[in-house]
């Protein structure tokens, strides 16, 4: 495994991702922000910030922008480093390298925010849709039966 934890290209001593997270940790310390404070000031959970700043997950562009806003920093230098990190990760994948965990680019929602569902396989029907359709059909059948009984000749 390379010095960069197996992420990106082999032999890179200071991968852009490591530089990005080091700079974000430096800013976090200088601004005296805890993971909890970051979570309060952004749309990301405390555990998401822990993953981003400990290089377990590459942050998204929105996360970097919100981090900069929460810490009172200009987002542009961090966004440049993020772009370098993304390019480095893509180059590592193209060369057959392992580029971090699967889904590393997906943001983790705050615990209070509604989770977005990922689209399922084509043609897959979600169980909630079946329940709603069944309830509507059952209600329609009940109303038709009631209407037929009321209008039936005696």
C-alpha positions as CSV (number, residue, x, y, z in Angstrom):
1,X,0.0,0.0,0.0
2,X,1.3,3.4,-0.9
3,X,2.1,6.1,1.7
4,X,-1.2,7.7,0.8
5,X,-3.3,4.8,2.2
6,X,-3.8,3.2,-1.2
7,X,-5.8,6.2,-2.6
8,X,-4.9,7.7,-5.9
9,X,-1.6,7.0,-7.6
10,X,1.0,4.7,-6.0
11,X,4.1,6.5,-5.0
12,X,2.5,9.9,-4.4
13,X,3.8,11.1,-1.1
14,X,1.5,14.0,-0.6
15,X,-1.8,13.3,-2.4
16,X,-4.1,16.2,-3.1
17,X,-6.7,14.6,-0.9
18,X,-4.3,14.6,2.1
19,X,-3.4,18.2,1.4
20,X,-7.1,19.2,1.3
21,X,-8.0,17.4,4.5
22,X,-4.8,18.8,6.3
23,X,-5.8,22.4,5.3
24,X,-9.4,21.8,6.3
25,X,-8.2,20.5,9.7
26,X,-5.9,23.5,10.1
27,X,-8.8,25.9,9.4
28,X,-11.1,24.0,11.8
29,X,-8.5,24.3,14.6
30,X,-7.8,28.0,13.9
31,X,-11.6,28.7,13.9
32,X,-12.0,26.7,17.0
33,X,-14.8,24.6,15.4
34,X,-15.8,21.2,16.8
35,X,-17.5,18.6,14.6
36,X,-20.7,19.5,16.5
37,X,-20.4,23.2,15.6
38,X,-19.7,22.3,12.0
39,X,-22.8,20.1,12.0
40,X,-24.9,23.0,13.4
41,X,-23.6,25.5,10.9
42,X,-23.9,23.2,7.8
43,X,-26.2,20.6,6.3
44,X,-23.8,17.8,7.2
45,X,-23.8,15.6,10.3
46,X,-21.0,15.5,12.9
47,X,-20.0,12.0,11.7
48,X,-19.8,13.3,8.1
49,X,-17.3,16.0,9.1
50,X,-15.3,13.3,11.0
51,X,-15.2,11.2,7.9
52,X,-14.3,14.2,5.7
53,X,-11.6,15.6,8.0
54,X,-10.0,12.3,8.8
55,X,-9.7,11.3,5.1
56,X,-12.2,8.5,5.2
57,X,-14.5,10.1,2.6
58,X,-13.8,12.8,0.0
59,X,-16.0,15.8,0.8
60,X,-18.4,17.1,-1.9
61,X,-18.1,20.5,-3.4
62,X,-21.1,21.7,-1.4
63,X,-19.5,20.4,1.8
64,X,-16.3,22.3,1.1
65,X,-18.3,25.5,0.4
66,X,-20.4,25.1,3.6
67,X,-17.2,24.4,5.6
68,X,-15.6,27.6,4.2
69,X,-18.7,29.6,5.1
70,X,-18.9,28.1,8.6
71,X,-15.3,28.9,9.3
72,X,-15.3,32.4,7.7
73,X,-12.9,31.4,4.9
74,X,-12.7,32.0,1.2
75,X,-13.9,28.7,-0.4
76,X,-11.8,29.1,-3.6
77,X,-8.5,27.7,-2.4
78,X,-10.3,24.7,-0.8
79,X,-12.3,24.2,-4.0
80,X,-9.1,24.2,-6.1
81,X,-7.7,21.5,-3.8
82,X,-10.9,19.6,-4.1
83,X,-10.7,19.7,-7.9
84,X,-7.1,18.4,-7.7
85,X,-8.3,15.7,-5.4
86,X,-11.1,14.6,-7.7
87,X,-8.7,14.6,-10.7
88,X,-6.1,12.6,-8.7
89,X,-8.8,10.1,-7.7
90,X,-10.0,9.7,-11.2
91,X,-6.4,9.2,-12.4
92,X,-6.0,6.5,-9.8
93,X,-9.1,4.7,-10.9
94,X,-8.1,5.0,-14.5
95,X,-4.7,3.4,-13.7
96,X,-6.4,0.5,-11.9
97,X,-5.8,1.9,-8.5
98,X,-8.2,1.8,-5.6
99,X,-9.7,5.2,-5.2
100,X,-11.3,5.2,-1.7
101,X,-14.5,3.8,-0.5
102,X,-17.5,3.2,-2.8
103,X,-19.9,6.2,-2.7
104,X,-17.2,8.5,-1.4
105,X,-18.6,11.4,-3.3
106,X,-22.1,11.1,-1.9
107,X,-22.9,13.5,1.0
108,X,-24.2,12.1,4.2
109,X,-27.3,13.9,5.3
110,X,-27.8,15.3,8.7
111,X,-29.6,13.1,11.1
112,X,-32.6,15.5,11.2
113,X,-32.7,15.9,7.4
114,X,-34.7,13.6,5.2
115,X,-32.6,11.0,3.5
116,X,-32.7,11.0,-0.3
117,X,-33.4,7.7,-1.8
118,X,-31.2,6.4,-4.5
119,X,-32.9,5.2,-7.6
120,X,-33.4,1.5,-7.8
121,X,-32.8,-0.8,-10.7
122,X,-34.8,0.0,-13.8
123,X,-38.3,-1.4,-13.6
124,X,-38.1,-1.9,-9.8
125,X,-41.3,-0.9,-7.9
126,X,-40.9,0.5,-4.5
127,X,-42.9,-1.1,-1.7
128,X,-44.4,2.2,-0.6
129,X,-45.8,2.7,-4.1
130,X,-47.4,-0.7,-4.0
131,X,-49.0,0.0,-0.6
132,X,-50.4,3.4,-1.9
133,X,-51.7,1.8,-5.1
134,X,-53.3,-1.0,-3.2
135,X,-55.0,1.4,-0.8
136,X,-56.3,3.6,-3.7
137,X,-57.7,0.5,-5.5
138,X,-59.2,-0.8,-2.3
139,X,-60.9,2.5,-1.6
140,X,-62.2,2.7,-5.2
141,X,-63.6,-0.8,-5.1
142,X,-65.3,-0.1,-1.8
143,X,-66.9,3.1,-3.2
144,X,-68.1,1.4,-6.4
145,X,-69.6,-1.4,-4.3
146,X,-71.4,1.1,-2.1
147,X,-72.6,3.1,-5.1
148,X,-73.9,-0.1,-6.8
149,X,-75.9,-1.1,-3.7
150,X,-77.5,2.3,-3.4
151,X,-78.6,2.4,-7.0
152,X,-79.7,-1.2,-7.3
153,X,-83.4,-1.6,-8.1
154,X,-85.4,-3.4,-5.3
